[in-house]
Amino acid sequence: MSSGLDKLTIILKGTRFENMKTHSKNFELCLRKDVFPYDWFDCLEKLTEEQLPPKEAFFSKLIDSEISDEDYEHAQKV
């Protein structure tokens, strides 16, 4: 891909996807980059979790930053 996922989702917002909008109530949830707790994910068994990990699990050692409230709320909706 020539662009990052975040940029591509912004491009999608400017286009017309009328069929997708009418067939999916949650279409708007697909129009932004999602979040993932990379540092928390250390074994395959965690893929079977049925609940979203706590907000603290989304802390990134790579960028030394925690997830925003807005991003965590989006993850809860998804």
N, C-alpha and C positions, 0 to 999 in steps of 0.2 A: 504494500500500500504506500502511496506517495504521501499520505498525511496520517497523523495520529488519530486515534479513535475519538478523542475529544473534539477535534476539528471536524471530523466527518459527521458527528452527531449534530454539530452546529449547522452544517450544510444541509442536513436532512430537514431541519426546522424550517428552512426557507423554501423547500420544495413542496409539491402537492402530492399527498398520499391519501387521497380521499377514500379509496377502497379500503385501505388498511384502517383508517380512522372509523369507518362505519362498521367494520367487522371486529374491532377490538376496543373494548371499553378502556383498556389500559395502555393505549398507544403512546400517550405522553410519557409514560415511564421508560419507553425505549429510546427516547430522544436525548439521552445524556449518558455520559460515561458512568459506569457503575463503580462501586468500591469493593475492595477485597482485603481481608486481613492477612496479608502476606507473611508477616512475622509470626502471627499466631498459628498459621497453617504449617504444622511440622510433621504430620502423619496422615495417611490416607483415611484413617478412621474418622477424622474430623469432617470428612465429606458426608458422613451419615448423620451429622448433627441436624436436629429438626428445628432448632431455634437459632436466631442470629446471635453471634457472640456479643458480649458486652462491649460498650463503646471503647473501653480501655484496650481491647484486643486489636483494635485498628491502628494503634500507635505504630508509626514507621520508624525503625532505627535508621534506615537509609537516608531519610530526609529530616530525621529528628523532629517529627511533628505528629500531632494527634489529628484524628478525623474531626471535621467541623460538625456542629450540631445539624446543619442543613444536610450534609452528606449522610450522616447517620440516620436521620429521619427518612431520607430517600431509600436507604437500604432496608429500613423497617417496612416501608410501603411495598417494595419489590418482594 
